[in-house]
């Protein structure tokens, strides 16, 4: 990592130096490099003194970027509209220039004098603004029309002359828009190109990358799961890319078109609406430009009719039957996949999520008065309701003790595993399970399906909603229980989970 320190030739004094990104150089006085003396010849002291200066420079650069970002697509749209207007003037003026000249007294309403009056009006305005360079270019240009008016002209000559006029006007418009919006050199060239050919402009998404990044930082304070946050961000990025590619505004109709182009089933579309709605609410509340642009407009992610029937309606994961879970366990044992077999047993007797199981350590064990394990604590989950105490089924205790004894070689966890970017350690076992069930079961049968099996078995055994959600870590939908109750006791959960019965050899 660069320390941004330099010493000039024949000097012992240290300077702090920072390159200015091209995109914001105009905003920072057209400087390409920022340099400041630290007034010390000691490197260790310079390392300390540079920090507040660098911090301020970087803050200035970030502010300049934010200002450009907040301008959104305004300057491109302005050039597009000016270019379209100029095309209309150009077409009309060429037609007038080629039309027979009226021999009567000319007026501003007769061709082609109205066109010249417009040019002279522009020249006068430019001179009043001190823009003598462009004023002189236009004055010289007007003089080229005199021979045509006197001797007549061909369509080709008229078009060439008007193209020259278009070039002058595009240079002038680009110079004005560059100064107004503090455009970079590349953006200045783009402004010229848009003015000359307005059809190349497509409106860019009002959901800018800088806004998405700011929203993503907000999500960190709202959603504990990094995986959920990343999914949110990816969906909104895809929506924004669609808007830019299509050159379409952010409206209900456009989002409807976006949904129709997605291949996912109902749940996938629901997730897009969830993410889009969350972004919209944040942007309306916290982004001034977005709020100004869309205040009063209905959220474009609300009110869409998603598929309710057929394949497009989608399906959730399908639970295994108890017999199917037993067969999968047996198959894993016969294949010598003991870790997978133990995972199946663990999931079947607890209903815990895969990532929850992967984070259990011996120190999470709940011990009874006799020093025997009777349960374990899940201290981290995808939801607040998932943080809970889970009782051990009597048939699971031998496996649990075995796994605890092996924790020292598993980095302190019950199951051996890695650590992917979301902290899920058991991806490798999930893949093993996928291969194990592949020949017989559909894609809707996954390890999470065992969690549904456990829930189904408990429900069929008579375990009610006053206990069941507290075992598997779901929010209780009952207002009275969720708001006024402290939850069921651990003994109630032990009694309920004892109703599970599997034939695991």
C-alpha positions in Angstrom: 0.0 0.0 0.0 1.5 3.4 -1.0 2.3 5.8 1.9 2.0 8.9 -0.4 5.3 10.3 0.9 7.9 11.9 -1.4 11.0 14.0 -1.1 11.9 16.5 -3.8 15.3 16.6 -5.4 17.9 18.0 -3.2 15.5 18.4 -0.3 15.2 16.6 3.0 11.7 17.7 3.7 8.9 15.2 3.3 5.8 15.9 1.2 2.5 14.2 1.0 1.3 13.5 -2.5 -2.0 12.1 -4.0 -3.0 11.7 -7.6 -6.4 13.2 -8.5 -8.7 10.9 -10.5 -9.5 12.2 -14.0 -13.2 12.3 -13.4 -13.0 15.0 -10.6 -10.0 17.1 -11.7 -12.1 19.9 -13.0 -13.9 20.1 -9.6 -10.6 20.3 -7.9 -9.1 23.2 -9.9 -7.9 21.0 -12.8 -5.1 19.7 -10.6 -3.7 16.3 -11.5 -1.7 15.9 -8.3 -2.2 17.2 -4.8 1.1 18.0 -2.9 1.7 19.5 0.5 4.9 20.0 2.6 4.9 18.2 5.9 7.6 20.5 7.2 9.7 17.7 8.7 12.7 15.7 7.6 11.8 12.7 9.8 10.0 10.0 8.0 8.3 8.7 11.2 6.9 12.1 11.9 5.9 12.6 8.3 3.9 9.3 8.4 1.8 10.8 11.2 1.4 14.3 9.8 0.2 13.0 6.4 -2.9 11.3 7.7 -5.2 14.2 8.3 -4.2 15.8 5.0 -4.8 12.6 3.1 -8.1 12.2 4.9 -9.2 15.7 3.8 -8.1 15.2 0.2 -9.9 11.9 0.0 -13.0 13.5 1.5 -12.9 16.3 -1.1 -12.5 13.7 -3.9 -15.4 11.7 -2.5 -17.6 14.8 -2.3 -16.7 15.7 -5.9 -17.6 12.2 -7.0 -20.9 12.4 -5.1 -21.7 15.8 -6.7 -21.2 14.3 -10.2 -23.2 11.3 -9.2 -26.1 13.4 -7.9 -26.2 15.2 -11.3 -27.3 11.8 -12.6 -28.1 11.9 -16.3 -29.1 15.5 -16.4 -26.4 16.8 -18.7 -26.8 13.9 -21.2 -30.6 14.5 -21.3 -29.9 18.2 -21.9 -27.6 17.5 -24.8 -30.1 15.0 -26.2 -32.9 17.5 -26.1 -30.7 20.3 -27.6 -29.5 18.0 -30.3 -33.1 17.0 -31.3 -34.1 20.7 -31.4 -31.1 21.4 -33.6 -32.0 18.6 -36.0 -35.4 20.1 -36.4 -33.9 23.6 -37.1 -31.4 22.0 -39.5 -34.0 20.2 -41.6 -36.3 23.2 -41.8 -33.4 25.6 -42.7 -32.1 23.4 -45.5 -35.5 23.3 -47.0 -35.8 27.0 -46.8 -32.4 27.6 -48.2 -33.2 25.6 -51.3 -36.7 27.2 -51.7 -37.1 30.0 -54.3 -36.4 33.4 -52.8 -39.3 35.8 -52.6 -38.5 38.9 -54.7 -40.7 41.1 -52.6 -39.6 42.9 -49.4 -38.1 40.2 -47.2 -39.4 39.8 -43.7 -38.3 37.7 -40.8 -41.1 35.3 -41.7 -39.8 34.6 -45.2 -37.1 32.0 -45.9 -34.3 31.9 -45.3 -34.0 35.1 -43.3 -35.7 33.7 -40.2 -32.8 31.2 -39.9 -30.2 34.0 -40.1 -32.0 36.0 -37.5 -31.7 33.1 -35.1 -28.0 32.8 -35.8 -27.5 36.6 -35.3 -29.5 36.3 -32.0 -27.1 33.6 -30.9 -24.1 35.7 -31.9 -25.3 38.7 -29.9 -25.9 36.5 -26.9 -22.5 35.0 -27.1 -20.8 38.4 -27.3 -22.8 39.6 -24.3 -21.4 36.6 -22.4 -17.9 37.3 -23.5 -17.8 34.2 -25.7 -16.1 36.0 -28.6 -14.4 32.9 -30.0 -17.8 31.1 -30.8 -19.3 34.5 -31.9 -16.5 35.0 -34.5 -16.9 31.4 -35.7 -20.6 31.9 -36.3 -20.1 35.3 -37.9 -17.6 33.8 -40.4 -20.0 30.9 -41.0 -22.9 33.2 -41.9 -20.8 34.9 -44.6 -20.6 31.6 -46.4 -24.3 31.7 -47.1 -24.1 34.9 -49.2 -23.0 33.3 -52.5 -25.7 30.7 -52.1 -28.4 33.3 -51.7 -27.1 35.1 -54.7 -26.4 32.2 -57.1 -28.4 29.4 -55.7 -27.1 26.1 -54.3 -27.3 22.4 -54.5 -28.7 20.2 -51.8 -25.3 18.7 -51.1 -23.7 22.1 -50.6 -26.6 23.2 -48.3 -26.2 20.1 -46.2 -22.5 20.5 -45.9 -22.9 24.1 -44.8 -25.4 23.2 -42.2 -23.2 20.3 -41.0 -20.5 22.9 -40.4 -23.1 25.0 -38.4 -24.0 21.9 -36.4 -20.3 21.3 -35.5 -19.9 24.9 -34.2 -23.1 24.6 -32.2 -22.1 21.2 -30.8 -18.8 22.6 -29.7 -20.5 25.5 -28.1 -23.2 23.4 -26.3 -20.6 20.9 -25.1 -18.4 23.7 -23.7 -21.4 25.2 -21.8 -22.5 21.9 -20.5 -19.0 21.0 -19.5 -18.6 24.1 -17.4 -22.1 23.8 -15.9 -21.7 20.1 -14.8 -17.9 20.0 -14.4 -17.5 17.3 -16.9 -14.3 15.3 -17.6 -12.6 15.3 -21.0 -14.2 12.0 -21.9 -17.6 13.3 -20.8 -17.0 16.5 -22.8 -16.5 14.4 -26.0 -19.6 12.4 -25.2 -21.6 15.6 -24.9 -20.5 16.7 -28.3 -21.4 13.3 -29.8 -24.8 13.3 -28.2 -25.6 16.8 -29.6 -24.5 15.8 -33.1 -26.4 12.5 -33.0 -29.1 12.5 -30.3 -30.2 8.9 -31.1 -27.1 7.5 -29.3 -28.4 8.7 -26.0 -30.3 6.3 -23.8 -31.4 7.4 -20.4 -29.3 5.9 -17.6 -30.8 4.3 -14.6 -31.7 6.7 -11.8 -30.5 3.9 -9.5 -26.8 4.8 -9.7 -24.0 2.6 -8.4 -23.1 5.2 -5.7 -26.7 5.1 -4.5 -26.6 1.3 -4.4 -23.3 1.3 -2.4 -24.8 3.8 0.1 -28.0 1.6 0.5 -25.8 -1.5 0.9 -24.0 0.3 3.9 -27.5 1.0 5.3 -28.4 -2.6 5.0 -25.6 -3.6 7.3 -27.5 -1.9 10.1 -30.8 -3.5 9.2 -30.1 -7.1 8.1 -27.7 -9.4 10.0 -27.1 -11.9 7.2 -24.4 -10.9 4.8 -25.8 -13.4 2.2 -29.2 -11.7 2.4 -27.6 -8.3 2.0 -25.6 -9.3 -1.0 -28.6 -10.9 -2.6 -30.5 -7.6 -2.1 -27.7 -5.6 -3.7 -27.3 -8.0 -6.7 -31.1 -7.8 -7.5 -31.2 -4.0 -7.5 -28.0 -3.9 -9.6 -29.7 -6.2 -12.1 -32.7 -3.9 -12.2 -30.6 -0.8 -12.7 -28.6 -2.5 -15.5 -31.9 -3.4 -17.2 -33.1 0.3 -17.0 -29.9 1.5 -18.6 -29.8 -1.1 -21.3 -33.4 -0.5 -22.2 -33.0 3.3 -21.9 -36.2 3.1 -19.9 -37.5 5.2 -16.9 -38.2 3.7 -13.5 -41.9 3.1 -13.7 -44.5 0.4 -13.0 -44.6 -0.5 -16.6 -40.9 -0.8 -16.9 -40.6 -3.0 -13.9 -43.4 -5.1 -15.2 -41.4 -5.6 -18.4 -38.4 -6.5 -16.3 -40.3 -9.2 -14.4 -41.6 -10.7 -17.7 -38.0 -11.1 -18.9 -37.0 -13.1 -15.8 -37.0 -16.8 -16.0 -37.5 -17.4 -12.3 -40.6 -18.6 -10.6 -42.9 -16.7 -8.3 -40.5 -16.6 -5.3 -37.7 -15.2 -7.5 -39.9 -12.4 -8.7 -41.1 -11.8 -5.2 -37.5 -11.4 -4.1 -36.9 -8.8 -6.8 -39.9 -6.8 -5.6 -38.8 -7.1 -2.0 -35.3 -5.8 -2.8 -36.6 -3.1 -5.2 -39.1 -1.9 -2.6 -36.5 -1.8 0.1 -34.2 0.3 -2.1 -37.1 2.6 -3.1 -38.1 3.3 0.5 -34.5 4.1 1.5 -33.8 6.3 -1.5 -37.0 8.3 -1.1 -36.1 8.9 2.5 -32.3 9.5 2.4 -31.4 10.6 -1.2 -32.4 14.2 -1.9 -32.2 14.0 -5.7 -34.1 10.7 -5.9 -36.7 12.1 -3.5 -37.1 15.3 -5.7 -37.4 13.2 -8.8 -39.9 10.7 -7.6 -41.9 12.3 -4.8 -45.6 11.7 -5.5 -44.9 8.7 -7.7 -46.2 5.4 -6.6 -43.6 2.8 -5.8 -43.0 0.9 -9.1 -42.4 -2.3 -7.2 -45.9 -2.4 -5.7 -49.0 -3.9 -7.1 -47.6 -6.5 -9.5 -49.6 -9.7 -10.1 -47.2 -12.5 -9.8 -47.9 -16.1 -11.1 -50.2 -18.1 -8.8 -50.7 -21.2 -10.9 -48.6 -23.5 -13.2 -44.9 -23.9 -13.2 -44.2 -20.2 -13.0 -45.9 -20.1 -9.6 -42.9 -22.1 -8.3 -42.7 -24.4 -5.4 -40.8 -24.4 -2.1 -38.5 -27.1 -0.9 -40.3 -30.5 -0.6 -40.0 -32.4 2.8 -38.7 -35.9 2.8 -40.8 -38.6 4.4 -39.4 -40.2 7.5 -38.6 -43.4 5.6 -36.8 -41.3 2.9 -34.6 -39.7 5.6 -33.8 -43.1 7.0 -32.9 -44.5 3.5 -30.6 -41.5 2.9 -28.8 -42.1 6.2 -28.4 -45.8 5.4 -27.0 -44.9 1.9 -24.5 -42.4 3.4 -23.3 -45.1 5.9 -22.9 -47.7 3.2 -20.9 -45.2 1.1 -18.5 -44.6 4.0 -19.6 -41.0 4.3 -19.8 -41.0 8.1 -19.8 -37.2 8.5 -22.8 -36.9 6.2 -24.6 -39.7 8.0 -24.1 -37.9 11.3 -25.3 -34.7 9.7 -28.5 -36.3 8.6 -29.1 -37.7 12.1 -28.4 -34.3 13.6 -30.7 -32.5 11.2 -33.5 -35.0 11.6 -33.6 -34.9 15.4 -33.2 -31.1 15.8 -34.7 -29.4 12.7 -31.7 -27.1 12.7 -30.5 -25.2 9.6 -27.3 -26.4 8.0 -25.4 -23.2 8.8 -26.6 -23.4 12.4 -25.3 -27.0 12.8 -22.0 -26.0 11.2 -21.3 -23.4 14.0 -22.0 -25.6 17.0 -19.1 -26.0 19.5 -18.8 -28.2 22.6 -19.0 -25.1 24.8 -22.5 -24.5 23.4 -23.7 -27.6 25.2 -26.4 -27.4 27.9 -25.6 -29.8 30.8 -28.0 -31.2 33.3 -27.3 -31.6 37.0 -25.6 -35.0 36.4 -23.2 -33.4 33.9 -24.9 -35.0 30.9 -25.6 -33.1 27.7 -29.3 -32.3 27.3 -29.2 -29.7 24.6 -27.2 -27.0 22.9 -27.4 -23.3 22.3 -27.6 -21.8 18.8 -26.0 -18.3 19.3 -26.0 -17.2 15.7 -28.8 -17.6 13.1 -30.3 -15.9 10.0 -33.1 -14.4 12.2 -33.4 -13.3 15.8 -35.9 -16.1 16.4 -33.2 -18.6 15.3 -31.1 -17.8 18.4 -32.4 -20.5 20.7 -31.8 -23.5 23.0 -32.4 -26.8 21.3 -33.0 -30.0 23.3 -31.2 -33.2 22.5 -33.3 -36.2 21.6 -32.2 -39.2 23.6 -31.2 -41.0 20.4 -29.0 -38.1 19.3 -27.0 -37.9 22.5 -24.5 -40.7 21.6 -23.8 -39.0 18.2 -23.5 -35.6 19.9 -21.0 -36.9 22.4 -18.9 -38.5 19.6 -18.9 -35.2 17.7 -17.9 -33.2 20.8 -14.9 -35.6 21.3 -13.8 -34.9 17.7 -14.0 -31.1 18.0 -10.3 -30.6 18.7 -9.5 -31.8 15.1 -12.3 -29.8 13.6 -11.1 -26.3 14.6 -13.3 -26.5 17.7 -16.6 -27.3 16.0 -18.7 -30.5 16.0 -18.4 -30.9 12.3 -15.3 -30.5 10.1 -15.7 -27.7 7.6 -14.4 -24.7 5.8 -15.5 -21.1 6.0 -17.0 -19.5 2.9 -17.6 -15.8 2.5 -20.9 -16.0 4.4 -19.5 -18.1 7.3 -21.2 -21.4 6.2 -18.8 -24.1 7.1 -20.6 -27.2 5.7 -20.9 -26.4 2.0 -18.8 -29.6 1.3 -21.4 -31.7 3.2 -24.2 -30.0 1.4 -22.7 -30.9 -1.9 -22.2 -34.5 -0.7 -25.9 -34.6 0.2 -26.8 -33.3 -3.2 -24.9 -36.1 -4.9 -26.4 -38.7 -2.5 -30.1 -37.8 -3.2 -29.6 -36.9 -6.9 -30.6 -40.2 -8.5 -34.0 -40.4 -6.7 -35.1 -36.9 -5.8 -35.9 -33.6 -7.5 -34.1 -30.3 -7.1 -36.8 -29.3 -4.6 -35.3 -32.0 -2.2 -32.3 -30.5 -0.4 -30.8 -30.8 3.0 -33.2 -28.0 4.2 -36.0 -30.5 3.3 -35.0 -32.5 6.4 -35.9 -29.4 8.5 -39.3 -29.6 6.9 -39.5 -33.3 7.7 -38.7 -32.6 11.4 -41.4 -29.9 11.5 -43.9 -32.2 9.8 -43.2 -35.1 12.2 -43.5 -32.9 15.3 -46.8 -31.4 14.0 -48.2 -34.8 13.3 -47.2 -35.9 16.8 -49.4 -33.2 18.2 -46.8 -30.5 19.0 -48.6 -27.2 18.8 -47.7 -23.7 17.7 -47.1 -22.7 21.3 -43.9 -24.9 21.2 -43.0 -25.9 17.7 -41.7 -22.5 16.5 -39.4 -22.3 19.5 -37.8 -25.6 18.6 -37.0 -24.9 14.9 -36.4 -21.2 15.4 -39.3 -19.6 13.6 -41.1 -16.4 14.6 -44.4 -17.1 16.4 -47.2 -15.6 14.4 -49.5 -15.4 17.4 -49.6 -11.8 18.7 -50.2 -12.9 22.3 -47.3 -15.4 22.3 -44.8 -13.2 20.4 -45.5 -10.1 22.3 -46.6 -11.1 25.8 -45.1 -14.5 26.3 -41.4 -15.2 27.2 -41.6 -18.4 25.2 -42.0 -22.1 26.2 -39.7 -23.7 28.7 -36.8 -25.9 27.8 -38.6 -28.8 29.4 -41.6 -28.3 27.2 -39.3 -28.4 24.2 -37.6 -31.6 25.5 -41.0 -33.2 25.9 -42.0 -32.2 22.4 -38.9 -33.3 20.6 -39.0 -36.8 22.3 -42.0 -37.5 20.0 -39.6 -37.8 17.0 -38.8 -41.4 16.0 -36.4 -42.6 13.3 -34.9 -46.0 12.5 -31.2 -45.0 12.2 -28.9 -48.1 12.6 
